[in-house]
Amino acid sequence: MKITGILLTLAIMLAFQMPVKVQAFECPKHFKAAQAAIDKVKGDMGGEMSKMMKKEDMALVHSLLDDAKMRLAGAKHNHEKPQGRYDHARAIAKAKAAKGYAEAADIYHWALMKKMK
């Protein structure tokens, strides 16, 4: 009976510990996705059509891209100095937000390019 109680207690303790480890290992996956989205926009902005766009329009694309970079940096900070599960959750949320801003910059940039054609 004692052994069963001890095993049950250990199983419960492990069940509550696993999400922290799993969540911490998920952060880099989200960082890579956000960075890939940022890199895609940066690559697209280096094309010839971007050079022909109005500076005001390109400034708006840059603004969205800068927001993405800022959020990704914040995500990495939360991941590197976590106080617990909450910080890893915030890191993932910020990385997803960074990816969203990069995707918005990409959508806006392509809309501007289509307008030029």
JOTA-V959227 format. One record per pair of residues at least 12 apart in sequence whose C-alpha atoms are under 8 Angstrom apart, sorted by the first residue. I is the first residue (numbers start at 1). J is the second residue. D is the distance in Angstrom with one decimal. If there is no record, write none. Layout:
i=[I I]
j=[J J]
d=[D D]
This chain:
i=[20 20 23 23 23 24 24 24 26 27 27 27 27 27 30 30 30 31 31 31 31 31 33 34 34 34 34 34 34 34 34 35 35 37 37 37 38 38 38 38 38 38 40 41 41 41 41 41 45 49 50 53 53 53 57 58 61 61 61 61 62 64 64 64 64 65 65 65 67 67 68 68 68 68 68 68 69 70 71 71 71 71 72 72 72 74 74 75 75 75 75 75 75 76 77 78 78 79]
j=[84 85 85 88 89 79 85 88 92 79 88 91 92 95 92 95 96 72 75 76 92 95 99 68 72 95 96 98 99 100 102 72 99 99 102 103 65 68 69 99 102 103 106 65 102 103 105 106 109 113 113 112 113 116 112 109 105 106 108 109 105 101 102 104 105 101 102 105 98 101 97 98 99 100 101 102 98 98 94 95 97 98 94 95 98 91 94 90 91 92 93 94 95 91 91 90 91 91]
d=[7.5 5.6 7.5 6.5 7.4 7.4 8.0 5.9 7.7 7.0 7.0 6.6 5.6 8.0 6.4 5.8 6.7 7.0 7.8 7.6 7.9 5.7 6.8 8.0 7.1 6.0 6.8 5.8 4.2 8.0 7.4 7.8 7.4 6.0 5.6 6.4 6.8 7.2 7.4 7.2 5.2 7.9 7.9 7.8 6.9 7.9 7.0 5.5 7.8 6.8 7.5 7.8 7.8 7.9 7.7 7.8 5.2 7.8 6.8 6.3 7.6 5.8 6.6 7.1 5.3 6.6 5.5 6.0 7.1 6.6 7.2 4.1 6.6 7.5 5.0 5.5 6.6 7.6 5.5 6.6 6.8 5.1 6.3 5.3 5.4 7.3 6.8 7.0 4.0 6.7 7.7 5.1 5.6 6.5 7.7 6.9 5.3 5.7]
